[in-house]
Amino acid sequence: MAKPILLKSATDVLETILAGKVPADRVMDDYFRAHRNMGVRDRGFVAETVYGCLRERYWLEHVAGHPLPLDIVAAYLLTHGYSARALEETGFRGDARDMAERARTVDRSSLPFSVRANLPDWLAQPLRAQFGDEETLSLAQALNRPAPVDLRVNTIKAEREDVQARLTQEGFPCVPTPYSPIGLRREDRAPLFKTQCFKDGLFEVQDEGSQLLSLMLEPKRREMVVDFCAGAGGKTLHLGALMANSGAVYAFDVSAKRLEKLKPRLRRAGLDNVRMVSIAHERDARVQRLKGKIDRVLVDAPCSGAGTLRRNPDIKWRAIDLNELVETQQRILAAAAELVKPGGRLVYATCSLLREENDAVVEKFLAAHPGFGMIPANEILARRHVPLTMGDAALRLYPHRHRTDGFYAVALEKTQE
């Protein structure tokens, strides 16, 4: 049973997350740094409780009868193993018995759709329009479950079977991912960063779906490649490895701070074919000088992040200006296209589930850039030995179908100026 202080800790963290725009993981890190006396088990309780509350917020508010963070935390505990008496013993002074009765007797099928799905309207409405109610509920249930831990093997240093064996020896057995030919998976979290295997640079933590985005680019040795929105460089590292540490990978990002995080990862991975470039915007002079010179460009565009709710459930409770995001995506895609030389490839990708950020952006781009044409995803996946079949030219990954994060990607070839 949780100590009374932990009920307060979970409530304080949840309240901070719901009140602001700071990502949940950063709020959690800040809280634990300020409370260094908390043990590993107590931190685990707080983290699991807070993330559970973020995933099931609407349902828990219904059980609680109030949208207050303390009541949401109490409702989470009641619906995840605590009795009303046990909850009262943590120091909760609300009506635990009424909550428990409401949770036990409610007919969930009678609840509003947003409550059943635990999705706000800005996300529930477009998903219902795309998938229909039944599949949207299946998708929402998958999004509201914790994700497994996926690893990408660094093929510069090792084969997948070797890394799997090493991790097993260190006490962390994994299984191969079903789609990525270089992925491994664990169902539960573990201190993998403390393993010698990680310290030796044999793997990175990366969702299986994210691994497939880099495969869509199919970079070759000695080519010039741009990762246009590199962030902390997860896909950059994969691209560098796919090129066997040859050629050049330019990692562009508007945040120098994010790019800094790539430096130690490059050293650990043993890659020296990556050039980090901090840019002010998509038409920075450092971008312009590569016009028409690049073989392949990956645009993993800034997006709503709706496909990553398994890992980042706080995203759905933030205010998002979708129109502004789409305009940014269109600008970045158009600027990135100018770098591609004739015969080269441009991959547009997001971790969004929404048509507005995916197909609609690509359709508008192709209408304005007739020199580009789609390459069917199935052709690429077959060449890369990925056992997946798509229904159209795009790669579409969904948590409820593929057990990956939600991703969209389309490969475009520049056939003429």
Secondary structure, 3 states (H helix, E strand, C coil): CCCHHHHHHHHHHHHHHHHCCCCHHHHHHHHHHHCCCCCHHHHHHHHHHHHHHHHCHHHHHHHHCCCCHHHHHHHHHHCCCCCHHHHHHCCCCCCHHHHHHHHHHCCHHHCCHHHHHCCCHHHHHHHHHHHCHHHHHHHHHHHCCCCCEEEEECCCCCCHHHHHHHHHHCCCCCEECCCCCCEEEECCCCCHHHCHHHHCCCEEECCHHHHHHHHHHCCCCCCEEEECCCCCCHHHHHHHHHCCCCCEEEEEECCHHHHHCHHHHHHHHCCCCEEEEECCCCCCHHHHCCCCCEEEEEEECCCCCHHHCCCCHHHHHCCCCHHHHHHHHHHHHHHHHCCEEEEEEEEEEECCCCHHHCHHHHHHHHHHCCCEEEECHHHHHHHCCCCCCCCCCCEEECHHHHCCCCEEEEEEEECCC
